């Protein structure tokens, strides 16, 4: 019996030692964990770059000099404080941040489906026998898709415009940076139909600016006064379908809609005509239907929306007895299909969605409050597919992204877009 007990104890001891060795073997030499703000599984447009960060910790008992194995399409950023350099030395339990820039134009067609792999070094070369990579759920998983859109945000309190990459799968914003400065109370912004020029209505400067657009990167440059006359608290802008006329809603003075000719070569404005209407009451923003035959003008002091006939530079026969629930409306945006109008109320901070009659009148029906944490001035924006809506909130200097229901256009699931650097965000446009 004693011999049997001893054999059993020996067996149990061996099993415990084996389990311990397995657990020890499973423990990575270097832990590689994505930071809380990083997404490691990416659908990356071919014209975008994306940043992914990992915290690397030396789990061994000796100081190690480490390096990352090369990955096609990925470069390592080493200049920020606390980031891992190309060769980095960590003492036991010491960490640094491995910052990776993934370039969609350089990622192989097959994508990236592993890594990053961090190895100890022999001299300055990786030691292939002493390497670690993230757990299977945290490795890089990058697929490349077609070129993506940028979101442009008017920073009204900073006199600038930010632009951000738009994730086509999630709608989230990233890589936000300032792309235009020197404006004056910018609010209404947009691109001409050919996307060659970007325009900004400068409400505190009583001017309109025009900027050139880099079609490869989306960056703006060379912003200058576009000329034109008759602007008084210019707030919203819209374009004729052929790109020859810029319409500007003026909240001050006689309260009008200016219609200016656009020089196709320079983008400059000339021969502006001011159109007035008894229905206007502090025109705060405007939009045109896709055929350019109807203008929608929201009136802040009247809490109405005027729907006007448009013929070239003539805007007239306005009807403001349509739609409901408007409360000091500040912005108006039509969805890409022209089925719904979205009015941003400065009064009660709500976004009102109205159906657009699909006839020659274009009148508004079935208005109701929908999702979106709007606050301040400006208008919401849509991606080209109309699947995501972007809502500015100047109270917390944030932009929210909402899902758009295909069936009825309601906004839901609104959350932080993760975009950064906004100062008094107002108008939003995507390109």
TANOR-V767209 format. One record per helix or strand. SS is the DSSP state (alpha for helix, beta for strand). FROM is the first residue (numbers start at 1). LEN is the number of residues. Records with the same first field share a line. If there is no record, write none. Layout:
# TANOR-V767209
SS = FROM-LEN, FROM-LEN
This chain:
# TANOR-V767209
alpha = 2-25, 136-3
beta = 30-5, 41-5, 49-10, 64-5, 74-4, 83-1, 87-4, 95-9, 112-1, 117-6, 125-9, 141-5, 150-6, 160-7, 173-8, 186-6, 197-6, 207-7, 220-6, 227-1, 234-6, 245-6, 256-7, 269-8, 283-6, 294-6, 304-8, 314-6, 329-6, 340-6, 351-6, 364-7, 375-1, 381-2, 388-6, 398-7, 411-6, 425-6
